[in-house]
Amino acid sequence: MFFYRHTRAASYIRGNLHRYSAFPYVLRILYMADLMVGAALRDVRQTGLDKFFPVREKLADLVCYREGINARFVAAIAEAQTSPGGIVMPHQSLLCAGLVHACANLPQMMHITRELCGGQICVTPNAASFSASGACEWLEKFYTLNDNWLAEDRRKSLAFARDLLNSDYAGHRLTFVRFAAQAPYFNHLNAVYKAFDFSGPLEFVEKAAGLSDRVDAQAPSMTAPGAKEAPQ
């Protein structure tokens, strides 16, 4: 609607908007990672499972995912670049790499969080059952662990994890994150390729291998010697 009959303008916006739109996009997934870490840790602490190394290993996986997003996010700010129009923008290859990391690993991280929360997120009754006559007494008894974890607190914690991981909204959000900024394994990686400065690694190999000045790091032409290139 905004670019009706202005395809060049639409193409320009589509090709350059990611310079800034990826920033809040990555930040949104960082908050999602924090929610998963917090929900998983609360659910394993209520039963003391956080003392077991296999559980800590899964929690560490979530933390590495979270910190991987945060590291690229902070680095993109610290190493900010100037856009072709003279405006400060986040470091593009760092930001795009953060987007790939966040989107590509989110399904696996949600699965790890489900494993840590356990099956109770799908069998815990709703809030109405905890207040219904006849059922509330039994639910209060069996969902209370100790003075620190009462039935209502456990119900809220498990219900939150269910909404975060297993609800219709959770599935919608996962699909949105994976595809709203274009399909990840093609467009995201292509954005990284276009944004990364390859000159440093190329010069490093050139010096390390002792290559001569005749070597050109540009892609070789596919035209046969003596032949003329086809007109563009």
ABEGO torsion letter per residue (X at the ends): XAABGBAAAAAAAAAAAAAAAAAAAAAAAAAAAAAAAAAAAAAAAAAGAAABAAAAAAAAAAAAAAAAAAAAAAAAAAABBBBAAGBBBBBAAAAAAAAAAAAAAAAAAAAAAAAAAEAAAAABBBAAAAABBGAAAAAAAAABABAABBAAAAAAAAAAAAAAAABAAAAAAAAAAAAAAEBAAAAAAAAAAAABBAAAAAAAAAAAAGBBAABBABBBBABBBGBBBBBX
